Amino acid sequence: MNNLTELNSKTARRSGFRRRPGEVVFDVVNVIMFTLFMLLCVFPFYYLFINTISDNDLVVKGAITYYPIGINFSNYIALKEVSDLGNAFIVTITRTIVGTALMVVASALAGYLVTKKKLWKRSFWYRYIVITMYFNAGLIPWYMNMLMLGLTNNFMAYIIPGIVAPFNIILVKTYIESIPEELEESAFIDGASTFTIFRKIIWPLSKPILATIAIFGAVGNWNSFQDSLILMKGAPHLFTLQHRLYVYLVKVSDLETVMAGGAGTTMVLENTLNSKVVKYTIAMATIIPILLVYPFMQKHFTKGIMLGAIKG
């Protein structure tokens, strides 16, 4: 009996309770490498943040490196004095919410429909969607098209072009194909229509992949800059946060150029310093909201991107 117990304990240790030295070394190296990679990714945000809450004079002198000095939040409080920043924030928030919601609904519905064999010309429509990922007319034709559609200086220019997202449709289609067909067949036998099946069965079961594409859409809309820069020149009230940040970056560069040319005065110097601090603070203010969203979506994002890639 004792021999049997000893044999079982040895077998248990060999089956994984005792780790071999090579496995331990591998895990340690992995932890070190990923920790260093994480620090490289996080440090730029940390550096930006500590500069926004430190003494402004020290920030301008470049004295803030690894920890904040003279901690204060006056820069963030002063943001309310920056012209049009509040309006830009509202525009960006509205664009992100509306644009992301419509994109998720459209991607879910289109992804579901292209899985149905009874859809007329299903292969053609699916290939037509996919081919748009590989061909682009270019910036000038895109601008002329938006101009002819009346989408310049128009808020809908932020919404309409992003409703159909081919890559997201592919992700949703692949995910839906992993859902057992028996669920739809049983609902169809009970008299449910295609839209009812989509609304009551497919949509709830597809939440992980929908959360995934929602993150893609939200980040894309939040960080979008080019369309605001090109299409909204005649409508400053429609500038996004990223566009407004660009405006301040340009102002800082212009002031520094004037100073480099020897035409600097005390007023110009003060404006440069203030603009530099404003630049840091606005940059951080544009980053924080989208960073706060991801932790709440991470679980769905990880599950969705993994399951959606099984058949891909």
N, C-alpha and C positions, 0 to 999 in steps of 0.2 A: 504493500500500500504506500509506504514511504517512497519507494522507488518510482511508483507511478506519479505521485505528487511532484517529485523532483523533476521527472521527465516533462510533465505538463508545464512547470515553471520555466524550464529551459526553452521549451517550444514557444511559450508566450514571449519570452525575451527576444528570441530570434525573429518572431513574427512582427516586431515593430516596437516593442516597449523599450528596447535598448537601441539607441541610434549609433550607427557606425561613425567613426571620426570623419570620413569623407563627407557624409551628409551634414554633419555639424558645421564643418568648414564652409560647405556650399551655402548653408542657410546664413551663416555669419557674413559671408561676402555679399550675399544678396541684400541683407538688411543694411549693410554699410553703403552699398552702391545706391540703393533706392532712397536711403536717408539723405545722401549727398545730392541726389537728383531732386528730391523734394525741396531741399534748402535752396538750390539754384532756382527753382521755380517760384518759391515763396519770397525770397529775399527782395526782389524788385518791388513787390507790393509792400513789404514791410518797410523798406527804405523810403518809399514814397510816403507812407503813412507817418513815420516818425518825423519826417521833415515838415509835415503839415501841422503837427502838434508841438513843435519845438519853437524856441525863440527865433523870430524872423531874421534878426541880424546875424545869428549864427548860421542859419540856413543859407543866407546869401554868401557868407564867407566859406561855405563848404565844410563847416566844423561838425556837422551831424553825420555820423557814419554808421554806428552800430546800435546806438540807443538814444532816446530823445533827451534833450536838455531844455530846461525852462518850459515844462509842459503847460500848454494852454490850448483851448479850443476856440480861440477868438477868430481864427481863420474861417472855420466852418460857420460861425455865427455871422461873420461879415459877408458870407456868400449871398445873403438876402439883398445886399446892396449892389450886387453885380447885375447890370441891366440885362433883361430878357432871359436870365438863367432859369427863373421859375417857369416861364412860358416854355422854354426849350425842354425842361424836365417833363412838363405836362404833355407836350407833343410826343416825346420819346416814350413815355409810359403808355399813352393812348395807342401809339403805333405798335408797341410791343404786345399789348394785350389783344387788340383787335386783330392785328396781322397774324399773330400766333394762333389765336382761336380759329380763324377762318382757314388757315393753312392746315391745322390738325384735322378739322372736319372734312375738308376737301381731300386730304391725303388718305384719311380713313375710308371715305366713301369710294374714291377712285381705286385704292388698293384692294378693296373688297370686290368691286365690280369686275376688275380684270382677272379675278380668280374664278369667275363664273363662266363655264364653257358655253352656256346658252347666250352669252352676250354677243350681239351681232358684231362680226369682224373683230373679235377679242384680240387676236394676235396683232392685227394691224394697229389698233389703238394702243396697245401696250408698247409695241415697237416705236410708234410715233412719239410716245412720252419719253421713252429711253433715249431716242436719238437726239433729243434736244439737249442732253447732257454733254454731247460731244461736238456740237456745232454752235458757233456763236457768230452773229452778224458783225459784231464790233461795236465800239462805243458810239461812233457817229450815226450809223443806221439806228441804233437803239435810241439815241436822243431824238432823231427825226421822227421815229415812230411814236415816242412819248409825246412829242410836240403835236403831231397830227391827231392823236387821241385826246388832246386837251388835258394832259396830265402834268404839264409844267405849272409851277406855282399852285399846285393842287394837292391837298392832303392825301387823296386817293392814290397818288403816285407811290406812296409808301405801302399801300395795302394790296392793290390789284395785282401787280407783277409777281408778288410772292405767294399768292394763293396756291398756285400749282407748283409743287416742288418735286421734280422727278425722282430724286434720290430718296426722299421720304416715302413716296408712293411705293418704290421698290421694297423698302424696309417693311412697310405695312403689309404689302402683298406676301412677302416671304413669311412673315409672322402668322398671317391668317391661314396660310397653307398648312401650318403646323397644328391648327385646331382640328380636332376630329370631325370629319364630315357627318358622322352620325347625329351630332347635335343639330345641325341644320336640317337633316333629313327628317328627324323626328318632329321638329317644329313645323316643317313644310306639310307633313302628313296631318298635323293638327290644324292646318288651315292658315298658318302664318304666311304673310306676304314677304317678299324679298326685303323690303324696307323694314318690316317688323323684326325679321330675323337679324338684320344688321343692328337695329336699335336695341333690341333686348338680349341678344346673345353675343354677336361679334364685338360690338362696342365695349361692353363690360369686360369681356375676356381679353381685349386688346389693350387694356390700360397700360401695361408695362411699355409696349412699343410706342403708344401714343404719348406717354410721358417722355420717352426718349426724343421723339421728333419735336415735342413741345420745347424741350431744352435747346435743341438745335435752332428752332425758329426764334425763341426768345433771345438767345445770344446773338443771332444774326441780326434781328431787328434792333436790338439795343446798341450794337456796335456799328450798325450801318452808317456810312458817311458819304459815299460817293453820290448817291442819288440826291441827298440833301444839297450837296455842294453844286451839282450840275443843274438840277431841276428847279431849285427854289431860290434862284438869284433875285427874283423880283418879289419874294415873299419872306422877308426876314422873320416874320412871326411864326413861320413853319420850320425854322431851323431846328435840327435835333441837338441833343447835348454834345454829341461828337463833333458836329459842325461848329457849335459855339466854342468848344475847346480849341478847335483849329483856328478860329478867329483870334483867340487870345494868344495862341502860339505864334501866329504871324505878327501880332503886335509886339510881342517880346523880341522877336527876331529883328523887326524894323528898328526898335529902340536901341538894340545892341549894335546894329549897323551904324546908326547915327553916332553913337559913342565911339565906335572904332575909328570913325572918320575924323575925330578930334572936335566934333561939334557938341560934345556932351556938356550939359549944364547940371546944376544941382537938381532942378526940377526933373530933367530927363532921367537922371540917376535914380531919383526917388520913384519915378514911374516904372523904371525898369525893375527895381527891387520889388515893388508892389506887384507888378505883373508876374514876376517869377513866382512869388508866393501864391498868387491867385491861380497861376498855371498848375502848380502842384496840387492845390486844394481842389480845384475843379476836376482834375484828372482822377483824384481819389474819390471824389463824390460820384463820378460816372461809373466807377468800378464797383463800389460797395454794394449797390442794390442787386446787381446780377450775381455777385458772389454770395449774397445771402439766400438766393433762390436755390442754388444747386444742392446744398446739404439736404433740403427737404425732398428733392427729387432723385437723389443719388441711388436709393434702393431700386426704384422703378427703372432708372436709367440703366443700371448695370444689368438687371434682369432682362430688360427689353432688348438691349444691344446684343446680348449673348443669344437669346432665343431667336431673335430676328435674323441672326447670322448662321443658324444651323444649316439651312438649305442653301444659303448664299454661297 
